[in-house]
Structures are given as structure tokens and as C-alpha cells.
């Protein structure tokens, strides 16, 4: 019997249709009996849809540059703060 933690590990593969027939049926059976996992799968599907709706082309180039700059600055700060540097 599939446990909730097992379903959580394979949830993306289930949604993407990448499970074997046996695994897919195990997930379906579990979802019939477990409302918490049905909610989890529903929330995961909704999250994927939202992420897909926000394509990278919608992101402002200036924002991307600022994020890149902030990440590089943080990496420099962490390297400088290491005692072995």
C-alpha cells in the first residue's frame, strides 16, 4: 500500500504522466482513500499551472539583472566571510 510520504515523492511524476501503470494505479487508489493527498495533488497541479502561466518572457530584464547582481553580491559576501578564505 502506498503511504502519503511515498505519494509526495512521486507526485510530480504522477501529474506529468511519467509513472508506470502499476504506480499510477497505486496513486489513484491512495487518492480515493486519502483526502489530504487529494488536496496536496490539487494544490501541486494549481501551482504548476500558475508557474506555467508566468513565462520567463513576462519578467522584466531590469529585474533579472538586479536579481543576478544581488546573487553575485551575496556569493562574494559569503566567500569573504569564510574563515578559510
C-alpha positions as CSV (number, residue, x, y, z in Angstrom):
1,X,0.0,0.0,0.0
2,X,1.3,3.4,-0.9
3,X,1.9,5.8,2.0
4,X,1.4,9.5,2.0
5,X,5.2,10.2,2.1
6,X,5.6,7.9,-0.9
7,X,3.0,9.7,-2.9
8,X,4.7,13.0,-2.1
9,X,7.9,11.8,-3.6
10,X,6.3,10.7,-6.9
11,X,3.6,13.4,-7.1
12,X,5.3,15.3,-9.9
13,X,5.8,12.2,-11.9
14,X,2.1,11.3,-11.4
15,X,1.0,14.7,-12.6
16,X,3.4,14.6,-15.6
17,X,2.1,11.1,-16.6
18,X,5.6,9.5,-16.1
19,X,4.6,6.6,-13.8
20,X,4.3,3.0,-14.7
21,X,0.8,1.7,-14.9
22,X,1.2,-0.1,-11.6
23,X,2.5,3.0,-9.8
24,X,-0.2,5.1,-11.5
25,X,-2.9,2.8,-10.2
26,X,-1.4,2.8,-6.7
27,X,-1.5,6.6,-6.6
28,X,-5.2,6.5,-7.9
29,X,-6.1,4.0,-5.1
30,X,-4.4,6.1,-2.5
31,X,-6.1,9.3,-3.7
32,X,-9.5,7.5,-3.4
33,X,-8.9,6.9,0.3
34,X,-6.9,10.0,1.3
35,X,-8.4,13.4,1.3
36,X,-5.2,15.1,2.4
37,X,-3.3,13.7,-0.6
38,X,-6.1,14.7,-2.9
39,X,-5.7,18.2,-1.6
40,X,-1.9,18.0,-2.0
41,X,-2.2,16.9,-5.6
42,X,-4.7,19.6,-6.4
43,X,-2.5,22.2,-4.8
44,X,0.5,20.9,-6.7
45,X,-1.4,21.0,-10.0
46,X,-2.6,24.6,-9.3
47,X,1.0,25.6,-8.5
48,X,2.3,24.1,-11.7
49,X,-0.4,25.9,-13.7
50,X,0.5,29.2,-12.1
51,X,4.2,28.8,-12.8
52,X,3.5,27.8,-16.4
53,X,1.3,30.9,-16.8
54,X,4.1,33.1,-15.7
55,X,6.6,32.5,-18.5
56,X,10.1,33.9,-18.3
57,X,9.3,36.3,-21.1
58,X,7.0,38.2,-18.7
59,X,9.9,39.0,-16.4
60,X,11.4,42.5,-16.8
61,X,15.0,42.5,-18.0
62,X,15.9,45.1,-15.3
63,X,14.5,42.8,-12.6
64,X,16.6,39.9,-13.9
65,X,19.7,42.0,-13.9
66,X,19.0,43.1,-10.3
67,X,18.4,39.6,-9.2
68,X,21.7,38.4,-10.9
69,X,23.6,41.3,-9.3
70,X,22.1,40.6,-5.8
71,X,23.0,36.9,-6.1
72,X,26.6,37.6,-7.1
73,X,27.0,40.2,-4.3
74,X,25.7,37.7,-1.7
75,X,28.1,35.0,-3.0
76,X,31.0,37.4,-2.7
77,X,30.0,38.3,0.8
78,X,29.7,34.7,1.8
79,X,33.1,33.9,0.4
80,X,34.7,36.8,2.1
81,X,33.1,35.8,5.5
82,X,34.5,32.3,5.4
83,X,37.3,31.8,7.9
84,X,39.4,29.7,5.5
85,X,39.4,32.4,2.7
